[in-house]
């Protein structure tokens, strides 16, 4: 197993540099008309549905989708697609419920609505939870593309994090939400082009005699194409039921209660356009994720016939080599090479049996046995590389970047890396903008500066955008220790989102719910999620259901126990 060659060709550098310069320049140009906080926060409420919809999609996709999801598919297959099964249903429900409430209330942040419906302390607590959860996850968003640069350039991760964060802060702090949305439109066009390019390249690079059908058959035999798990086991992370229920609750909380998404569609010119921006994602998001996961599966098949390193993370490989006993690395490499050759021969035999019309069951079983032996050897290497008493090396996030840099030529590597940059910058831009918006509207203007000074408010908003960018960089420095990037960011969200969704459900679905019920119900929901996460092995997607249901039920119970407490607002969230 030879170490993959590294480095970009001149054409790749040209493509990548052209993208970075062009997108920053474009973001500054479209943001030149930003004059006040309404422009900075909501783009003057003048965006068309397709622009807002593409921005919603770009905000959610992130570089984690390319780096983490493809690595997830490479190691575990397509099962992660279940995570998105509930998303279309969530988009429809939100379009019918929360979106019209927010739009009629003319709020800037989602949490303003809670003060009108309940009270100030419920608004403050919910916004604080958003800042905490989104502030942590934005660090993971920034960390993922740093992997790409560290693989490509051999730079330190702190340097790459500073480069990515700095370029994004530049145009977001200047142009605000208008810059965010219009750069997202451009970046989503590039992302879609990159997705189809990656799928096409992975198929085109299959060896002679191995077609698409053979590749999919190999992936199926290795368990990489399983998309629907009907198990009722709550400890399994990606089942049909966790996706439909847990995934729907998470999507409703993220798209309906997370300021980074609410801010996108509240920029729409009308309620209809705001609704259309979400329905647009209901139709396109799942096919997009399917294609990205399929890319990871095809890369898995690709490396049946091409060399792979002992460890995808070059830093971990070098560290292991420096402390391994004499001859151990040579032995492991020889054994891994032998297992790889055995799998390759078994895969070719399986493909030949399919073409010859022979009984394929023996060849399939031989391939599966070879795959299990190789996986066992790879697990041994990662366990030894982790060291005695430590967790095995987790390098899933390095698979796709390594494939791109080592295998793509003629500027294509630069293009795909530019796609990863586009995904990272679009998400990072939206999240920094939303964090600054919530900080200014929900805290600064309420507790620090109660006066009206548009110029000062705009300056504070720009400064806070940069401050949140620096905080994200500090979180990013630690994110690499946590495992698969795509799982890390969704685990962060699942600790908070369900409880936040429960508060909004009380606000919209139960006109008689009291402020007291909403406030203390939120605490009980967070406590329930904390206890479940610590005392059980229930999969994290279910945290969203547990948090939302606990808040809703506890809120109703507390309201019922206080019969003389009147609701703080009308059912539409406007003052009584």
Secondary structure in CASP SS format (residue, H / E / C, confidence):
PFRMAT SS
TARGET T0000
AUTHOR 0000-0000-0000
METHOD secondary structure of the structure
MODEL  1
X C 1.00
X C 1.00
X C 1.00
X C 1.00
X C 1.00
X C 1.00
X C 1.00
X C 1.00
X C 1.00
X H 1.00
X H 1.00
X H 1.00
X H 1.00
X H 1.00
X H 1.00
X H 1.00
X H 1.00
X H 1.00
X H 1.00
X H 1.00
X H 1.00
X H 1.00
X H 1.00
X H 1.00
X H 1.00
X H 1.00
X H 1.00
X H 1.00
X H 1.00
X H 1.00
X H 1.00
X H 1.00
X H 1.00
X C 1.00
X C 1.00
X C 1.00
X H 1.00
X H 1.00
X H 1.00
X H 1.00
X H 1.00
X H 1.00
X H 1.00
X H 1.00
X H 1.00
X C 1.00
X E 1.00
X C 1.00
X H 1.00
X H 1.00
X H 1.00
X H 1.00
X H 1.00
X H 1.00
X H 1.00
X H 1.00
X H 1.00
X H 1.00
X H 1.00
X H 1.00
X H 1.00
X H 1.00
X H 1.00
X H 1.00
X H 1.00
X H 1.00
X H 1.00
X H 1.00
X H 1.00
X H 1.00
X H 1.00
X H 1.00
X H 1.00
X H 1.00
X H 1.00
X H 1.00
X C 1.00
X H 1.00
X H 1.00
X H 1.00
X H 1.00
X H 1.00
X H 1.00
X H 1.00
X C 1.00
X C 1.00
X H 1.00
X H 1.00
X H 1.00
X H 1.00
X H 1.00
X H 1.00
X H 1.00
X H 1.00
X H 1.00
X H 1.00
X C 1.00
X H 1.00
X H 1.00
X H 1.00
X H 1.00
X H 1.00
X H 1.00
X H 1.00
X H 1.00
X C 1.00
X C 1.00
X C 1.00
X C 1.00
X H 1.00
X H 1.00
X H 1.00
X H 1.00
X H 1.00
X H 1.00
X H 1.00
X H 1.00
X C 1.00
X C 1.00
X H 1.00
X H 1.00
X H 1.00
X H 1.00
X H 1.00
X H 1.00
X H 1.00
X H 1.00
X H 1.00
X H 1.00
X H 1.00
X H 1.00
X H 1.00
X H 1.00
X H 1.00
X H 1.00
X H 1.00
X H 1.00
X H 1.00
X H 1.00
X H 1.00
X H 1.00
X H 1.00
X H 1.00
X H 1.00
X H 1.00
X H 1.00
X H 1.00
X H 1.00
X H 1.00
X H 1.00
X H 1.00
X H 1.00
X H 1.00
X C 1.00
X C 1.00
X C 1.00
X H 1.00
X H 1.00
X H 1.00
X H 1.00
X H 1.00
X H 1.00
X H 1.00
X H 1.00
X H 1.00
X H 1.00
X H 1.00
X H 1.00
X H 1.00
X H 1.00
X H 1.00
X H 1.00
X H 1.00
X H 1.00
X H 1.00
X H 1.00
X H 1.00
X H 1.00
X H 1.00
X H 1.00
X H 1.00
X H 1.00
X H 1.00
X H 1.00
X H 1.00
X H 1.00
X H 1.00
X H 1.00
X H 1.00
X H 1.00
X H 1.00
X H 1.00
X H 1.00
X H 1.00
X H 1.00
X H 1.00
X H 1.00
X H 1.00
X H 1.00
X H 1.00
X H 1.00
X H 1.00
X H 1.00
X H 1.00
X C 1.00
X C 1.00
X C 1.00
X C 1.00
X C 1.00
X C 1.00
X C 1.00
X H 1.00
X H 1.00
X H 1.00
X H 1.00
X H 1.00
X H 1.00
X H 1.00
X H 1.00
X H 1.00
X H 1.00
X C 1.00
X C 1.00
X C 1.00
X C 1.00
X C 1.00
X C 1.00
X C 1.00
X C 1.00
X C 1.00
X C 1.00
X C 1.00
X C 1.00
X C 1.00
X C 1.00
X C 1.00
X C 1.00
X C 1.00
X C 1.00
X H 1.00
X H 1.00
X H 1.00
X H 1.00
X H 1.00
X H 1.00
X H 1.00
X H 1.00
X H 1.00
X H 1.00
X H 1.00
X H 1.00
X H 1.00
X H 1.00
X H 1.00
X H 1.00
X H 1.00
X H 1.00
X C 1.00
X H 1.00
X H 1.00
X H 1.00
X H 1.00
X H 1.00
X H 1.00
X H 1.00
X C 1.00
X C 1.00
X E 1.00
X C 1.00
X C 1.00
X H 1.00
X H 1.00
X H 1.00
X H 1.00
X H 1.00
X H 1.00
X H 1.00
X H 1.00
X H 1.00
X H 1.00
X H 1.00
X H 1.00
X H 1.00
X H 1.00
X H 1.00
X H 1.00
X H 1.00
X H 1.00
X H 1.00
X H 1.00
X H 1.00
X H 1.00
X H 1.00
X H 1.00
X H 1.00
X H 1.00
X H 1.00
X H 1.00
X H 1.00
X H 1.00
X H 1.00
X H 1.00
X C 1.00
X C 1.00
X C 1.00
X C 1.00
X C 1.00
X C 1.00
X C 1.00
X C 1.00
X C 1.00
X C 1.00
X C 1.00
X H 1.00
X H 1.00
X H 1.00
X H 1.00
X H 1.00
X H 1.00
X H 1.00
X H 1.00
X H 1.00
X H 1.00
X C 1.00
X C 1.00
X C 1.00
X C 1.00
X H 1.00
X H 1.00
X H 1.00
X H 1.00
X H 1.00
X H 1.00
X H 1.00
X H 1.00
X H 1.00
X H 1.00
X H 1.00
X H 1.00
X H 1.00
X H 1.00
X H 1.00
X H 1.00
X H 1.00
X H 1.00
X H 1.00
X H 1.00
X H 1.00
X H 1.00
X H 1.00
X H 1.00
X H 1.00
X H 1.00
X H 1.00
X H 1.00
X H 1.00
X C 1.00
X C 1.00
X C 1.00
X C 1.00
X H 1.00
X H 1.00
X H 1.00
X H 1.00
X H 1.00
X H 1.00
X H 1.00
X H 1.00
X H 1.00
X H 1.00
X H 1.00
X H 1.00
X H 1.00
X H 1.00
X H 1.00
X H 1.00
X H 1.00
X H 1.00
X H 1.00
X H 1.00
X H 1.00
X H 1.00
X H 1.00
X H 1.00
X H 1.00
X H 1.00
X C 1.00
X C 1.00
X C 1.00
X C 1.00
X C 1.00
X C 1.00
X C 1.00
X C 1.00
X C 1.00
X H 1.00
X H 1.00
X H 1.00
X H 1.00
X H 1.00
X H 1.00
X H 1.00
X H 1.00
X H 1.00
X H 1.00
X H 1.00
X H 1.00
X C 1.00
X C 1.00
X C 1.00
X C 1.00
X H 1.00
X H 1.00
X H 1.00
X H 1.00
X H 1.00
X H 1.00
X H 1.00
X H 1.00
X H 1.00
X H 1.00
X H 1.00
X H 1.00
X H 1.00
X H 1.00
X H 1.00
X H 1.00
X H 1.00
X H 1.00
X H 1.00
X H 1.00
X H 1.00
X H 1.00
X H 1.00
X H 1.00
X H 1.00
X H 1.00
X H 1.00
X H 1.00
X H 1.00
X H 1.00
X H 1.00
X H 1.00
X H 1.00
X H 1.00
X H 1.00
X H 1.00
X H 1.00
X C 1.00
X C 1.00
X C 1.00
X C 1.00
X C 1.00
X H 1.00
X H 1.00
X H 1.00
X H 1.00
X H 1.00
X H 1.00
X H 1.00
X H 1.00
X H 1.00
X H 1.00
X H 1.00
X H 1.00
X H 1.00
X H 1.00
X H 1.00
X H 1.00
X H 1.00
X H 1.00
X H 1.00
X H 1.00
X H 1.00
X H 1.00
X H 1.00
X H 1.00
X H 1.00
X H 1.00
X H 1.00
X H 1.00
X H 1.00
X C 1.00
X C 1.00
X H 1.00
X H 1.00
X H 1.00
X H 1.00
X H 1.00
X H 1.00
X H 1.00
X H 1.00
X H 1.00
X H 1.00
X H 1.00
X H 1.00
X H 1.00
X H 1.00
X H 1.00
X H 1.00
X H 1.00
X H 1.00
X H 1.00
X H 1.00
X H 1.00
X H 1.00
X H 1.00
X H 1.00
X H 1.00
X C 1.00
X C 1.00
X C 1.00
X C 1.00
X C 1.00
X H 1.00
X H 1.00
X H 1.00
X H 1.00
X H 1.00
X H 1.00
X H 1.00
X H 1.00
X H 1.00
X H 1.00
X H 1.00
X H 1.00
X H 1.00
X H 1.00
X H 1.00
X H 1.00
X H 1.00
X H 1.00
X H 1.00
X H 1.00
X H 1.00
X C 1.00
X C 1.00
X C 1.00
X C 1.00
X C 1.00
X H 1.00
X H 1.00
X H 1.00
X H 1.00
X H 1.00
X H 1.00
X H 1.00
X H 1.00
X H 1.00
X H 1.00
X H 1.00
X H 1.00
X H 1.00
X H 1.00
X H 1.00
X H 1.00
X H 1.00
X H 1.00
X H 1.00
X H 1.00
X H 1.00
X C 1.00
X C 1.00
X C 1.00
X C 1.00
X C 1.00
X C 1.00
X C 1.00
X C 1.00
X C 1.00
X C 1.00
X C 1.00
X C 1.00
X C 1.00
X C 1.00
X C 1.00
END
